[in-house]
Amino acid sequence: MMNYRIRHTTEYRYQEPVSTGHNRLCLTPLTLSRQRCISTDIKISPLPDELTYSKDFFGNTLLFVSIYKEHEVLKIFSDSMLEMEDRDLPIQAAASMVKWEQVTELLRTDPSQYADLIQYTMPSLYIPYSQPIRDFALDCFTPGASLWEASMLLMGKIFNTIEFKPGFTTVNTPVESIIQTRKGVCQDIAHLMIACLRNMGLPARYVSGYIETLPPPGKEKLVGSDASHAWVAIYFPQIGWVEFDPTNNHLPSHMHITVAFGRDYFDVAPIKGIIFSSGSQAIDVKVDVNRLS
């Protein structure tokens, strides 16, 4: 059992005063079989005029915030405490002999039983059906290959093909562009793997959260040096959702803290909303993932 404290600070500075702002925050980590969210404290400045918690369609915790007073700076600070254990599903998935074609056949022949999975095979805002994406994935899904073998091959291919390049893309960069430029960030890399799987008819979902990073030997960890992270979950019959991290080419462990899951980034963006103002804005984000014991 590992104990973690996660502090996530976001600061918006607006060129012109904001008279009204509405934001949806997705910053509260989930409680899962191998993850327990002990507490989450979210502080907002200026103080919201309206504040409402709710659960979304996927079971994620959302906080809706409205501010009607004029402001030039918005600060959002989230402080969470968690208990983490290593995932056990990858061990079961590695031993599974289910073929990837069998999964697509299950969904095709018995859609009512697997209705909740169908949405994760369909296109979504950032995940298209596309022949170039299918062509990119095809050599990983050879006839008769197990779902585990195909998933591991795909994760390795993406890791070895796509360079992690911060600042090279935006949230709206198409998945096909990632294949062409061979560069992106964890969000792009997760979208690419999900798109490959869905184009092969397999259920895959986007996982948003944090990952513990370790400093080089002999160096201290810098405050705010961590970041939000994204990875992928693939459905294995009789086992459940098994996670893969194509950005790092490894299977998520206790170092991966899940905040939310959905069809793609749009469903689980940490902060999104609208403001009534003119001019530009600057954003500064700092994340600290600290292991306590």
BELTA-V697177 format. One record per residue. N is the residue number from 1. RES is the residue in one small letter. SS is DSSP state (@ for helix, = for strand, . for the rest). PHI is phi in degrees with one decimal (NA if undefined). BURIAL is I if it has 24 or more other ideal C-beta (glycine too) atoms within 12 Angstrom, else O. Layout:
{{N,RES,SS,PHI,BURIAL} {N,RES,SS,PHI,BURIAL}}
This chain:
{{1,m,.,NA,O} {2,m,=,-115.4,I} {3,n,=,-109.2,I} {4,y,=,-129.7,I} {5,r,=,-122.5,I} {6,i,=,-119.7,I} {7,r,=,-118.8,I} {8,h,=,-124.8,I} {9,t,=,-115.7,I} {10,t,=,-125.6,I} {11,e,=,-127.9,O} {12,y,=,-105.7,I} {13,r,=,-117.6,O} {14,y,=,-101.7,I} {15,q,=,-64.9,O} {16,e,=,-121.8,O} {17,p,=,-56.3,O} {18,v,=,-99.0,I} {19,s,.,-86.7,O} {20,t,=,-146.9,O} {21,g,=,-140.4,I} {22,h,=,-123.5,I} {23,n,=,-133.2,I} {24,r,=,-113.4,I} {25,l,=,-106.0,I} {26,c,.,-124.1,I} {27,l,.,-127.6,I} {28,t,.,-92.9,I} {29,p,.,-59.9,I} {30,l,.,-76.2,I} {31,t,.,-101.5,O} {32,l,=,-128.7,I} {33,s,.,-61.8,O} {34,r,.,-117.1,I} {35,q,=,-146.6,I} {36,r,=,-123.5,I} {37,c,=,-85.1,I} {38,i,=,-74.9,O} {39,s,=,-162.8,O} {40,t,=,-140.0,I} {41,d,=,-117.9,O} {42,i,=,-112.2,I} {43,k,=,-115.3,O} {44,i,=,-131.6,I} {45,s,=,-131.8,O} {46,p,.,-69.6,O} {47,l,.,-58.7,O} {48,p,.,-66.4,I} {49,d,.,-84.9,O} {50,e,=,-137.5,O} {51,l,=,-150.4,O} {52,t,=,-138.8,O} {53,y,=,-93.4,O} {54,s,=,-158.3,O} {55,k,=,-104.9,O} {56,d,.,-90.1,I} {57,f,.,-57.9,O} {58,f,.,-90.2,I} {59,g,.,94.2,O} {60,n,.,-78.1,I} {61,t,=,-89.9,I} {62,l,=,-117.3,I} {63,l,=,-124.7,I} {64,f,=,-99.2,I} {65,v,=,-128.3,I} {66,s,=,-127.0,I} {67,i,=,-125.9,I} {68,y,.,-105.9,O} {69,k,.,-91.0,O} {70,e,.,-67.1,O} {71,h,=,-153.0,I} {72,e,=,-111.4,I} {73,v,=,-135.4,O} {74,l,=,-123.5,I} {75,k,=,-117.7,I} {76,i,=,-127.0,I} {77,f,=,-125.4,I} {78,s,=,-117.1,I} {79,d,=,-129.1,I} {80,s,=,-122.4,I} {81,m,=,-117.4,I} {82,l,=,-139.7,I} {83,e,=,-112.4,I} {84,m,=,-125.4,I} {85,e,.,-125.9,O} {86,d,.,-64.6,O} {87,r,.,-65.7,I} {88,d,.,-107.7,O} {89,l,@,-64.9,I} {90,p,@,-58.4,I} {91,i,@,-63.9,O} {92,q,@,-67.6,O} {93,a,@,-66.1,I} {94,a,@,-63.9,O} {95,a,@,-88.8,O} {96,s,.,-73.9,I} {97,m,.,-101.0,O} {98,v,.,-62.1,I} {99,k,=,-84.5,I} {100,w,@,-63.4,I} {101,e,@,-66.2,O} {102,q,@,-64.5,I} {103,v,@,-67.3,I} {104,t,@,-64.4,I} {105,e,@,-68.0,O} {106,l,@,-57.0,I} {107,l,@,-67.8,I} {108,r,@,-74.5,O} {109,t,@,-89.6,O} {110,d,.,-137.6,O} {111,p,.,-64.6,O} {112,s,.,-67.1,O} {113,q,.,-68.8,O} {114,y,.,-112.4,O} {115,a,@,-58.7,O} {116,d,@,-70.0,O} {117,l,@,-89.5,I} {118,i,@,-58.5,O} {119,q,.,-60.7,I} {120,y,.,-88.1,I} {121,t,.,-107.0,I} {122,m,.,-92.4,I} {123,p,.,-63.2,O} {124,s,=,-135.4,I} {125,l,.,-53.1,O} {126,y,.,-106.1,I} {127,i,=,-122.3,I} {128,p,.,-94.1,I} {129,y,.,-82.4,O} {130,s,.,-158.7,I} {131,q,@,-64.7,O} {132,p,@,-60.2,O} {133,i,@,-68.8,I} {134,r,@,-61.9,I} {135,d,@,-62.7,O} {136,f,@,-62.4,I} {137,a,@,-86.4,I} {138,l,@,-56.4,O} {139,d,.,-71.7,O} {140,c,.,-86.9,I} {141,f,.,-112.9,I} {142,t,.,-74.3,O} {143,p,.,-56.6,O} {144,g,.,85.1,O} {145,a,.,-71.3,I} {146,s,=,-72.0,I} {147,l,@,-61.6,I} {148,w,@,-64.2,I} {149,e,@,-60.4,O} {150,a,@,-65.1,I} {151,s,@,-65.8,I} {152,m,@,-67.1,I} {153,l,@,-62.5,I} {154,l,@,-64.3,I} {155,m,@,-59.9,I} {156,g,@,-65.0,O} {157,k,@,-63.6,I} {158,i,@,-63.9,I} {159,f,@,-61.1,I} {160,n,@,-82.2,O} {161,t,@,-104.5,I} {162,i,.,-103.4,I} {163,e,=,-82.7,O} {164,f,=,-73.5,I} {165,k,.,-137.9,O} {166,p,.,-59.1,O} {167,g,.,83.6,O} {168,f,.,-82.2,O} {169,t,.,-123.5,I} {170,t,.,-121.0,O} {171,v,.,-62.0,O} {172,n,.,-98.4,O} {173,t,.,-65.9,I} {174,p,.,-63.9,I} {175,v,@,-60.9,I} {176,e,@,-59.8,I} {177,s,@,-67.2,I} {178,i,@,-66.0,I} {179,i,@,-65.2,I} {180,q,@,-71.8,O} {181,t,@,-85.4,O} {182,r,.,61.8,O} {183,k,=,-142.1,O} {184,g,=,174.2,I} {185,v,.,-110.9,I} {186,c,@,-57.8,I} {187,q,@,-61.2,I} {188,d,@,-64.1,I} {189,i,@,-67.3,I} {190,a,@,-65.9,I} {191,h,@,-59.6,I} {192,l,@,-63.6,I} {193,m,@,-64.7,I} {194,i,@,-62.0,I} {195,a,@,-61.5,I} {196,c,@,-60.5,I} {197,l,@,-64.6,I} {198,r,@,-66.6,I} {199,n,@,-68.1,I} {200,m,.,-95.9,I} {201,g,.,86.6,I} {202,l,.,-107.2,I} {203,p,.,-74.4,I} {204,a,=,-146.2,I} {205,r,=,-129.9,I} {206,y,=,-91.2,I} {207,v,=,-117.3,I} {208,s,=,-112.4,I} {209,g,=,-179.6,I} {210,y,=,-135.0,I} {211,i,=,-132.9,I} {212,e,.,-70.7,I} {213,t,.,-109.7,I} {214,l,.,-111.6,O} {215,p,.,-71.7,O} {216,p,.,-59.4,O} {217,p,.,-52.7,O} {218,g,.,83.0,O} {219,k,.,-109.4,O} {220,e,.,-84.5,O} {221,k,.,-73.6,O} {222,l,.,-79.0,O} {223,v,.,-65.0,O} {224,g,.,77.3,O} {225,s,=,-82.9,O} {226,d,=,-78.3,I} {227,a,.,-154.9,I} {228,s,=,-64.2,I} {229,h,=,-135.4,I} {230,a,=,-142.3,I} {231,w,=,-148.2,I} {232,v,=,-130.0,I} {233,a,=,-123.1,I} {234,i,=,-117.9,I} {235,y,=,-83.3,I} {236,f,=,-112.0,I} {237,p,.,-55.3,I} {238,q,.,70.3,O} {239,i,.,-119.7,I} {240,g,=,123.6,O} {241,w,=,-85.6,I} {242,v,=,-107.6,I} {243,e,=,-98.8,I} {244,f,=,-136.5,I} {245,d,=,-114.6,I} {246,p,.,-70.4,I} {247,t,.,-63.1,I} {248,n,.,-111.1,I} {249,n,.,56.8,I} {250,h,=,-149.9,O} {251,l,.,-89.1,I} {252,p,.,-54.9,I} {253,s,.,-125.9,I} {254,h,.,-66.3,I} {255,m,.,-81.1,I} {256,h,=,-101.3,I} {257,i,=,-105.1,I} {258,t,=,-87.4,I} {259,v,=,-97.6,I} {260,a,=,-161.9,I} {261,f,=,-139.1,I} {262,g,=,-166.8,I} {263,r,.,-75.4,I} {264,d,.,-162.2,I} {265,y,@,-58.3,I} {266,f,@,-56.3,O} {267,d,@,-70.8,I} {268,v,@,-128.5,I} {269,a,.,-52.7,I} {270,p,.,-56.1,I} {271,i,=,-142.3,I} {272,k,=,-151.8,I} {273,g,=,176.8,I} {274,i,=,-133.2,O} {275,i,=,-132.0,I} {276,f,=,-104.1,O} {277,s,.,-167.8,O} {278,s,.,-131.6,O} {279,g,.,89.9,O} {280,s,.,-91.3,O} {281,q,=,-141.2,O} {282,a,=,-119.1,O} {283,i,=,-125.8,O} {284,d,=,-130.0,O} {285,v,=,-122.7,I} {286,k,=,-129.9,O} {287,v,=,-131.0,I} {288,d,=,-123.6,I} {289,v,=,-112.1,I} {290,n,=,-115.7,I} {291,r,=,-82.6,I} {292,l,.,-92.0,O} {293,s,.,-164.0,O}}
